[in-house]
Amino acid sequence: MRRLTSVLLVAALALGEPAVASLPEPVKALAPAWRPLGSGEARFLGLRLYEAALWVGAQGYREDAPFALALTYARAFSRDTLVSASLDEMRRLGGADEARLSRWKVELERVFPDVAAGETIVGVHLPGRGAAFYHQGRLSGEVADPAFARAFFAIWLDSRTRVPALRGRLLGQAS
C-alpha cells in the first residue's frame, strides 16, 4: 500500500495547464524578478493529484541559484503520506543512505503538514543552505542540509524522475 501511495503521489502523468500558485511574500524577497518557468498537472490513473509550478529568478533555472517548487494539491493527503512518498523517491534516486534518510524523515515530519484539497506547499531551494517550506503562505520550517535539498527537489527535477513529462513542463520544455 505504501508503494502504491508513493506511485500515486509521484509517478504521475503531466497533463493540462494548471493555474500557477503565487509565491509567499518571504520567498519573493529571496531573489529578484521571480517568474514561473513552467507548470504541469500530476495525475495517476486519471485522478488529479496536484498542480506543480517551478519558479525561478532572473538567472533562470540553475542548481546553484534559488528556485521554488509550488505544489497545489487536488485532494487531501496526510503528512505521513507526503513524508513516505518523498522518502521512497529519494531512496529510489539514490540520494542518501538509510541513516541519512532516517534523519530526513524527522525533518520532513517537522516541516510537512497534512494538506487538504486546494492547499499549497512551496518548497524553496536555498543553495548552500538547504530548503525552506511554506504551507498556505506561512513558513512551516527549514531543513538546513544542502544534500537534503538536492535529493528532495530531484524527485521532480532529476532526469531519472518518475514524472519525466512533468519535469519537462516544469523546466519550460515543449511537451
Residue, then its C-alpha position, 0 to 999 in steps of 0.5 A: m500500500r505504501r508503494l502504491t501511495s508513493v506511485l500515486l503521489v509521484a509517478a504521475l502523468a503531466l497533463g493540462e495547464p494548471a493555474v500557477a500558485s503565487l509565491p509567499e511574500p518571504v520567498k519573493a524577497l529571496a531573489p529578484a524578478w521571480r517568474p514561473l518557468g513552467s507548470g504541469e498537472a500530476r495525475f495517476l490513473g486519471l485522478r488529479l493529484y496536484e498542480a506543480a509550478l517551478w519558479v525561478g529568478a532572473q538567472g533562470y533555472r540553475e542548481d546553484a541559484p534559488f528556485a521554488l517548487a509550488l505544489t497545489y494539491a487536488r485532494a487531501f493527503s496526510r503528512d505521513t503520506l507526503v513524508s513516505a512518498s518523498l522518502d521512497e523517491m529519494r531512496r529510489l534516486g539514490g540520494a542518501d543512505e538509510a541513516r541519512l534518510s532516517r534523519w530526513k524523515v524527522e525533518l520532513e515530519r517537522v516541516f510537512p503538514d497534512v494538506a487538504a484539497g486546494e492547499t499549497i506547499v512551496g518548497v524553496h531551494l536555498p543553495g548552500r543552505g538547504a530548503a525552506f517550506y511554506h504551507q498556505g503562505r506561512l513558513s512551516g520550517e527549514v531543513a538546513d542540509p544542502a544534500f537534503a535539498r538536492a535529493f528532495f527537489a530531484i524527485w521532480l527535477d532529476s532526469r531519472t524522475r518518475v514524472p519525466a513529462l512533468r519535469g519537462r513542463l516544469l523546466g519550460q520544455a515543449s511537451 
